[in-house]
Amino acid sequence: MSADGIPEEWYFITPPQNVSWSKDSNSSEIDTYGTNNPYLSYGTTKLRKLSLGSAMIEGFSDGKAVESNIIELEACMRMVLEEENGYTSPYCWKVFAGDKCYGTYIITSISVNEQMRDMTGYATRATVDVSLTEVPSYQVSSGIDITAQVIQGSGDE
């Protein structure tokens, strides 16, 4: 665990049953007055959305509640305060499936499906669906959006 209560790494005990991603563009149709031919406005592409579906948190050890594991997974969504630099940022995760790296992402949502409970009502088996959004490499680790900084070349002197 890090000082902020965020796990350093996270593993599921079984791989997700479903892994999917999508990447959209910033496009829209614009109706032009007086014509039946709409105009297509196309901008940049959006960031990749990754979904991990039906990954098991716990379930193989009898009588073990999974509440603390779920809370640790939710902690992976916390904002991190960088006091020395004066900014906050979401915790970024590198997502792997074996040797394959999907890239760097932030967790945008977690959906828990409790499948079994003990006699006291605590979940002993649960699966989760995790949604993630890709983070551009220039925003990772610095917390500063470099596109907002003025860059001067040698001709600007």
Phi and psi in degrees as GROMACS dihedral restraints (atoms count N, CA, C in turn):
[ dihedral_restraints ]
;  ai    aj    ak    al  type     phi  dphi    fc
    3     4     5     6     1   -81.7    20    10
    4     5     6     7     1   176.3    20    10
    6     7     8     9     1   -63.7    20    10
    7     8     9    10     1   -26.7    20    10
    9    10    11    12     1   -85.1    20    10
   10    11    12    13     1     4.3    20    10
   12    13    14    15     1    79.7    20    10
   13    14    15    16     1    15.6    20    10
   15    16    17    18     1   -98.9    20    10
   16    17    18    19     1   128.4    20    10
   18    19    20    21     1   -59.1    20    10
   19    20    21    22     1   144.4    20    10
   21    22    23    24     1   -69.9    20    10
   22    23    24    25     1   -32.4    20    10
   24    25    26    27     1  -150.4    20    10
   25    26    27    28     1   161.1    20    10
   27    28    29    30     1  -138.5    20    10
   28    29    30    31     1   133.6    20    10
   30    31    32    33     1  -129.0    20    10
   31    32    33    34     1   144.4    20    10
   33    34    35    36     1   -95.3    20    10
   34    35    36    37     1   150.3    20    10
   36    37    38    39     1   -78.1    20    10
   37    38    39    40     1   -19.6    20    10
   39    40    41    42     1  -131.0    20    10
   40    41    42    43     1   150.2    20    10
   42    43    44    45     1   -68.0    20    10
   43    44    45    46     1   156.4    20    10
   45    46    47    48     1   -59.3    20    10
   46    47    48    49     1   141.4    20    10
   48    49    50    51     1   -71.2    20    10
   49    50    51    52     1   -30.1    20    10
   51    52    53    54     1  -131.0    20    10
   52    53    54    55     1   129.8    20    10
   54    55    56    57     1  -126.5    20    10
   55    56    57    58     1   123.2    20    10
   57    58    59    60     1  -143.6    20    10
   58    59    60    61     1   156.0    20    10
   60    61    62    63     1  -144.9    20    10
   61    62    63    64     1   159.9    20    10
   63    64    65    66     1  -142.0    20    10
   64    65    66    67     1   153.6    20    10
   66    67    68    69     1  -140.6    20    10
   67    68    69    70     1   122.5    20    10
   69    70    71    72     1  -110.4    20    10
   70    71    72    73     1   171.3    20    10
   72    73    74    75     1  -115.9    20    10
   73    74    75    76     1   162.1    20    10
   75    76    77    78     1   -90.8    20    10
   76    77    78    79     1    77.8    20    10
   78    79    80    81     1  -122.9    20    10
   79    80    81    82     1   151.4    20    10
   81    82    83    84     1  -155.1    20    10
   82    83    84    85     1   149.6    20    10
   84    85    86    87     1   -89.8    20    10
   85    86    87    88     1   135.6    20    10
   87    88    89    90     1  -116.8    20    10
   88    89    90    91     1   120.2    20    10
   90    91    92    93     1   -74.3    20    10
   91    92    93    94     1   128.3    20    10
   93    94    95    96     1   -99.9    20    10
   94    95    96    97     1   125.9    20    10
   96    97    98    99     1   -62.0    20    10
   97    98    99   100     1   133.1    20    10
   99   100   101   102     1    87.0    20    10
  100   101   102   103     1     6.0    20    10
  102   103   104   105     1  -141.2    20    10
  103   104   105   106     1   156.5    20    10
  105   106   107   108     1   -95.0    20    10
  106   107   108   109     1     3.5    20    10
  108   109   110   111     1  -104.2    20    10
  109   110   111   112     1   104.4    20    10
  111   112   113   114     1   -70.3    20    10
  112   113   114   115     1   156.8    20    10
  114   115   116   117     1   -98.8    20    10
  115   116   117   118     1   134.6    20    10
  117   118   119   120     1   -99.2    20    10
  118   119   120   121     1   119.5    20    10
  120   121   122   123     1  -100.2    20    10
  121   122   123   124     1   121.3    20    10
  123   124   125   126     1  -121.2    20    10
  124   125   126   127     1   125.7    20    10
  126   127   128   129     1  -110.8    20    10
  127   128   129   130     1  -143.6    20    10
  129   130   131   132     1   -79.4    20    10
  130   131   132   133     1   171.6    20    10
  132   133   134   135     1   -87.1    20    10
  133   134   135   136     1   153.7    20    10
  135   136   137   138     1   -85.4    20    10
  136   137   138   139     1   174.3    20    10
  138   139   140   141     1   -77.8    20    10
  139   140   141   142     1   151.7    20    10
  141   142   143   144     1   -67.4    20    10
  142   143   144   145     1   139.2    20    10
  144   145   146   147     1  -107.7    20    10
  145   146   147   148     1   127.7    20    10
  147   148   149   150     1  -116.5    20    10
  148   149   150   151     1   138.1    20    10
  150   151   152   153     1  -128.5    20    10
  151   152   153   154     1   126.5    20    10
  153   154   155   156     1  -109.1    20    10
  154   155   156   157     1   116.6    20    10
  156   157   158   159     1  -112.4    20    10
  157   158   159   160     1   140.5    20    10
  159   160   161   162     1    56.1    20    10
  160   161   162   163     1    49.4    20    10
  162   163   164   165     1   -90.2    20    10
  163   164   165   166     1   133.6    20    10
  165   166   167   168     1   -85.9    20    10
  166   167   168   169     1   131.2    20    10
  168   169   170   171     1   -84.5    20    10
  169   170   171   172     1   -47.1    20    10
  171   172   173   174     1  -152.4    20    10
  172   173   174   175     1   173.1    20    10
  174   175   176   177     1   149.6    20    10
  175   176   177   178     1   -10.4    20    10
  177   178   179   180     1   -98.6    20    10
  178   179   180   181     1   -14.2    20    10
  180   181   182   183     1  -106.7    20    10
  181   182   183   184     1   121.4    20    10
  183   184   185   186     1   -65.4    20    10
  184   185   186   187     1   137.4    20    10
  186   187   188   189     1    73.9    20    10
  187   188   189   190     1    10.7    20    10
  189   190   191   192     1   -99.7    20    10
  190   191   192   193     1   121.1    20    10
  192   193   194   195     1   -77.2    20    10
  193   194   195   196     1   149.7    20    10
  195   196   197   198     1  -107.7    20    10
  196   197   198   199     1     7.6    20    10
  198   199   200   201     1   -57.1    20    10
  199   200   201   202     1   -44.0    20    10
  201   202   203   204     1   -67.2    20    10
  202   203   204   205     1   -34.8    20    10
  204   205   206   207     1   -65.7    20    10
  205   206   207   208     1   -38.3    20    10
  207   208   209   210     1   -67.0    20    10
  208   209   210   211     1   -42.0    20    10
  210   211   212   213     1   -64.0    20    10
  211   212   213   214     1   -39.2    20    10
  213   214   215   216     1   -64.3    20    10
  214   215   216   217     1   -39.3    20    10
  216   217   218   219     1   -65.4    20    10
  217   218   219   220     1   -41.9    20    10
  219   220   221   222     1   -63.8    20    10
  220   221   222   223     1   -31.6    20    10
  222   223   224   225     1   -63.6    20    10
  223   224   225   226     1   -23.2    20    10
  225   226   227   228     1   -66.5    20    10
  226   227   228   229     1    -9.5    20    10
  228   229   230   231     1   -97.8    20    10
  229   230   231   232     1    -2.5    20    10
  231   232   233   234     1   -66.4    20    10
  232   233   234   235     1   153.3    20    10
  234   235   236   237     1   -80.8    20    10
  235   236   237   238     1   146.2    20    10
  237   238   239   240     1  -108.3    20    10
  238   239   240   241     1   129.5    20    10
  240   241   242   243     1   -95.9    20    10
  241   242   243   244     1   118.8    20    10
  243   244   245   246     1  -100.0    20    10
  244   245   246   247     1    88.1    20    10
  246   247   248   249     1   -62.3    20    10
  247   248   249   250     1   -38.9    20    10
  249   250   251   252     1   -68.4    20    10
  250   251   252   253     1   -25.6    20    10
  252   253   254   255     1  -102.2    20    10
  253   254   255   256     1   -14.3    20    10
  255   256   257   258     1    77.6    20    10
  256   257   258   259     1    31.9    20    10
  258   259   260   261     1  -142.0    20    10
  259   260   261   262     1   161.8    20    10
  261   262   263   264     1  -117.3    20    10
  262   263   264   265     1   153.5    20    10
  264   265   266   267     1  -153.8    20    10
  265   266   267   268     1   155.3    20    10
  267   268   269   270     1   -73.2    20    10
  268   269   270   271     1   152.9    20    10
  270   271   272   273     1   -73.4    20    10
  271   272   273   274     1   128.7    20    10
  273   274   275   276     1   -97.4    20    10
  274   275   276   277     1   143.0    20    10
  276   277   278   279     1  -124.6    20    10
  277   278   279   280     1   136.6    20    10
  279   280   281   282     1   -87.3    20    10
  280   281   282   283     1   126.3    20    10
  282   283   284   285     1  -102.6    20    10
  283   284   285   286     1   124.7    20    10
  285   286   287   288     1  -122.8    20    10
  286   287   288   289     1   150.0    20    10
  288   289   290   291     1  -130.5    20    10
  289   290   291   292     1    97.3    20    10
  291   292   293   294     1    67.5    20    10
  292   293   294   295     1  -124.5    20    10
  294   295   296   297     1   -88.6    20    10
  295   296   297   298     1   -10.7    20    10
  297   298   299   300     1   -80.6    20    10
  298   299   300   301     1   126.9    20    10
  300   301   302   303     1  -104.2    20    10
  301   302   303   304     1   123.4    20    10
  303   304   305   306     1   -82.5    20    10
  304   305   306   307     1   -18.3    20    10
  306   307   308   309     1   122.9    20    10
  307   308   309   310     1  -165.3    20    10
  309   310   311   312     1  -104.0    20    10
  310   311   312   313     1   131.0    20    10
  312   313   314   315     1  -138.6    20    10
  313   314   315   316     1   160.7    20    10
  315   316   317   318     1  -111.3    20    10
  316   317   318   319     1   149.4    20    10
  318   319   320   321     1   -83.1    20    10
  319   320   321   322     1   124.0    20    10
  321   322   323   324     1  -101.1    20    10
  322   323   324   325     1   -24.9    20    10
  324   325   326   327     1  -161.1    20    10
  325   326   327   328     1   152.9    20    10
  327   328   329   330     1  -132.5    20    10
  328   329   330   331     1   129.1    20    10
  330   331   332   333     1  -120.5    20    10
  331   332   333   334     1   122.6    20    10
  333   334   335   336     1  -105.0    20    10
  334   335   336   337     1   134.6    20    10
  336   337   338   339     1  -119.6    20    10
  337   338   339   340     1   101.9    20    10
  339   340   341   342     1   -76.8    20    10
  340   341   342   343     1   123.5    20    10
  342   343   344   345     1  -103.1    20    10
  343   344   345   346     1   -31.1    20    10
  345   346   347   348     1  -139.6    20    10
  346   347   348   349     1   149.0    20    10
  348   349   350   351     1  -133.7    20    10
  349   350   351   352     1   156.1    20    10
  351   352   353   354     1   -86.2    20    10
  352   353   354   355     1  -175.9    20    10
  354   355   356   357     1   -68.1    20    10
  355   356   357   358     1   -18.3    20    10
  357   358   359   360     1   -92.3    20    10
  358   359   360   361     1    -4.4    20    10
  360   361   362   363     1    99.9    20    10
  361   362   363   364     1    -2.8    20    10
  363   364   365   366     1   -80.8    20    10
  364   365   366   367     1   141.2    20    10
  366   367   368   369     1   -69.5    20    10
  367   368   369   370     1   133.8    20    10
  369   370   371   372     1  -111.8    20    10
  370   371   372   373     1   -12.6    20    10
  372   373   374   375     1  -145.8    20    10
  373   374   375   376     1   131.9    20    10
  375   376   377   378     1  -150.6    20    10
  376   377   378   379     1   147.3    20    10
  378   379   380   381     1  -116.9    20    10
  379   380   381   382     1   155.8    20    10
  381   382   383   384     1  -131.0    20    10
  382   383   384   385     1   151.4    20    10
  384   385   386   387     1  -113.2    20    10
  385   386   387   388     1   125.8    20    10
  387   388   389   390     1  -118.4    20    10
  388   389   390   391     1   127.7    20    10
  390   391   392   393     1  -107.8    20    10
  391   392   393   394     1   136.4    20    10
  393   394   395   396     1  -132.7    20    10
  394   395   396   397     1   154.1    20    10
  396   397   398   399     1  -124.1    20    10
  397   398   399   400     1   134.1    20    10
  399   400   401   402     1   -62.3    20    10
  400   401   402   403     1   146.5    20    10
  402   403   404   405     1  -113.9    20    10
  403   404   405   406     1   128.3    20    10
  405   406   407   408     1   -61.2    20    10
  406   407   408   409     1   143.8    20    10
  408   409   410   411     1   -60.7    20    10
  409   410   411   412     1   -30.9    20    10
  411   412   413   414     1   -72.5    20    10
  412   413   414   415     1   -11.5    20    10
  414   415   416   417     1   -99.9    20    10
  415   416   417   418     1    -8.1    20    10
  417   418   419   420     1   -81.6    20    10
  418   419   420   421     1   136.0    20    10
  420   421   422   423     1    76.2    20    10
  421   422   423   424     1   -18.5    20    10
  423   424   425   426     1  -103.5    20    10
  424   425   426   427     1   -32.2    20    10
  426   427   428   429     1    75.8    20    10
  427   428   429   430     1     0.3    20    10
  429   430   431   432     1  -112.2    20    10
  430   431   432   433     1   127.6    20    10
  432   433   434   435     1   -79.0    20    10
  433   434   435   436     1   105.9    20    10
  435   436   437   438     1   -69.4    20    10
  436   437   438   439     1   -15.3    20    10
  438   439   440   441     1   -71.9    20    10
  439   440   441   442     1   -14.9    20    10
  441   442   443   444     1   -91.9    20    10
  442   443   444   445     1    -3.0    20    10
  444   445   446   447     1   -95.1    20    10
  445   446   447   448     1   146.6    20    10
  447   448   449   450     1   -80.0    20    10
  448   449   450   451     1   128.5    20    10
  450   451   452   453     1  -113.1    20    10
  451   452   453   454     1   125.8    20    10
  453   454   455   456     1  -108.4    20    10
  454   455   456   457     1   134.4    20    10
  456   457   458   459     1   -97.0    20    10
  457   458   459   460     1  -178.4    20    10
  459   460   461   462     1   -68.6    20    10
  460   461   462   463     1   -23.2    20    10
  462   463   464   465     1   -79.3    20    10
  463   464   465   466     1    -6.6    20    10
  465   466   467   468     1   -92.0    20    10
  466   467   468   469     1     4.3    20    10
